[in-house]
Amino acid sequence: MRQQRWGKVKVIGLVLLTYVFAKFQGGFASWFLFYSSLVFLAYELLTYLLLFATLEVVREIDRTRLQDGDDVIVTIRLRRRIWFPLGWNMVLEPLPERLAGVYEPHRQLVFPWLKREVEFRYVIPNLPRGHYRLTDCVVSGGDFFGFIVQRKVFPLSHEFLVYPSYRNVEHWALGDGSFSGNVHVSHRRSDDVAAVRGVREYHRGDRLSQIHWRASARGTGLKTKEFEHQAMNQAVFFLDVEKASYEKLPEPLFETAVKLTASLIAYANRQQYHYGLVYKQTERLSITPALSHTHFLHVFDQLARVMPQGVDSFSRIVGREALEQPQGVTLIIVTPRVGKELLGRLIALAQKGRRIQLFLVRTEAALSPEQSKVMQLLTASKVACTSVHIDDDEWKRIGGA
């Protein structure tokens, strides 16, 4: 603002000085100098009025869904409705909050000259998992002579998600082998009336032979037959996002828990199992088991957003939400610790006939004596337990041979 104010004073002072010089000196040269300063004054005035009056800033990102470690390409376009040599523009692109301490905000100096549209691109590299928002774009501008400098904030908002990377799980066996997944559910005969346990809403990807035409004809939408064996191939993932669970532990441990959950969900999706997701960060999230491409993206959207910021006790969430799940659904618990309260709840659920598999993510090279004792107690209660180290490179086979 100070530079802009002094710039106006300098321009007006220059015109006045040439006018006084022409009045006292006279002659062609002095008046020519005065009239030239008037042309300069007109240029500065037009620059001041038109610098941002006709400017439009457009931002585009190449993708709205990426994977951990990918780069995002951001395109900025400066558009004007007139031709006029307005000098220069400095574009400042603020970074998302999570990346503020990692990279410097992007700055781009642009000389539009007589162009109506100027475009440039920049890259935000190696993005970690998360939800990101690019907000206001700040544009500064001025004339060629440095007398005028203005600044304007253009309100823009663009969001994108970075999904967790997941690994290729070739075999996932539950303790009793019912979730090993060697046979696709969709290949079972749908005319086995004895195996039909009810109907449910149609999900994209269901076979036509599984549609219950009589129930669908009642006018409430397409219905799909639900078989007894399908209940054996449903899983609900309980992801521990309680803040206290990850205190004093390395930050990548939570990323390992999310990556493990994503890998198992990707395996379940390939094997055509119905899967759901439950956690509570600030608000309760409960995604019922389903199978479709839209459902897969919905689950991964939540895995991209989740952070270890939950306040409620994870053991209480498991105890409360497990009661909402049908009897045949397998409960998958992913957590870095098993306290006395969670241990008691898992044993109580197992004694009621619930099928449970526990995944314990850890940073230590080997289980501590307390952890080994907990795993033994859970295994004795028919809870399938698997320990996953933070530095494991591959998860080819999980949960059994």
Phi, psi and omega in degrees: 000320180295317179296322179294318180295316179291331176296318177297317179299318181295317181295313180296320178297323178296317179295315179298320181296316179292327178292315179297320179296318180292324180295317184275323184275316182071179178093164184295316186296317183290319178290326175299322178295322179294313181294328175295323178292331175294320176298318178297319178297319179297319178297315181295323179293315178296321178297317180297321184280326189257357187301316180241354183295327182246013183269134176234132180249126180238131177242139176226144173242146189289332179213150176257349176230120180234178177241154182312125180096351180284165175254145175247136180256124181251131180249130178244130177238128173255116183244139176233153181265357182227163171262119177194133179285092188267010175094240189226163174223139172246119182257126178245118180254108179291148180273158171301155187303319183293338183256005186299325181266001183260313181238161175275145175302143183283131175239135182224122176268127185233135172246098186287335184053237181260009181284141176276339181220132177235135184231141172212162182232153171215163187239134169257110190270159167049060184283131173280164180305141178157179177251126186236148178225123172267124186253218190303142175257129183257123181239126172252155180203165179191179180273176182290338188261354176083015179275333184238129174224123179233160181219137180217142178258123178261117182287107177233154178210122177224134181241149173209156182246141174247110182288153173292143173287147179227155184256158184279105176271120182272335182209130178226111182248131172282171184303322181262005177080000184285349182243023183287333167075040177272344181239132180282138181297323185293349181269357179284152180290129182272354182264011176279093187297326183295336183271351182284124181253353180160192178232159177216173178294146179290135176244144179302129183108345177292143180285150179297329181291346180266354182287134177268096188293326181294316178291327180291329183289350180284356173092013180253019180098171181293138178240146180243138177294140177243122186261162178299320183288340177291327178297334179284346182245039175238141181220144174238125182267127175254106182262125179283112177243015180294132183300321182294336182291336185247007177293142180063020176241153180301143181301323180296347182296318178295323177297325176296319179297318179291319180295321177296315178300317180296321180294318180290323177293320177297322177295314179299322179294319179294324182274004177062040172266150173278135184219151177225178183216137179225131167197167177223110176265269169264328177235154180289132174238124178220107179258118182290152181300135178201175181214108175190166178293321178296319179296320179299314179294323179297316179295317181289332173301317180289324177293332176288326185275334193294143177223154181283071184233017180289146180257323182291150179295130181295323180297322178291323178297316179298314181298322182283315185285333179297330179291339180278349184268144177300160186298325185277357183280137176276132180263120181254117183254123177241115185205156176269354181208150177234100178277181182297321182293314179294321178302314180297320181292319180294319178295319179296319179294320179295323178293338176273006177091010179280136177273125187227140170231129182253131172246116181257111177271138187217160176255338182286153180294328180222159179294141175286162178303322179295317179295320179298320179295319178298316180297322179294318178297318180291319178297321178295336178266015178068033171259119181287125185241138177223133178256132182237122180275149184296334183260009177299131182277323184225147174236067181289319182229125185231138171081018177141177182278000000 
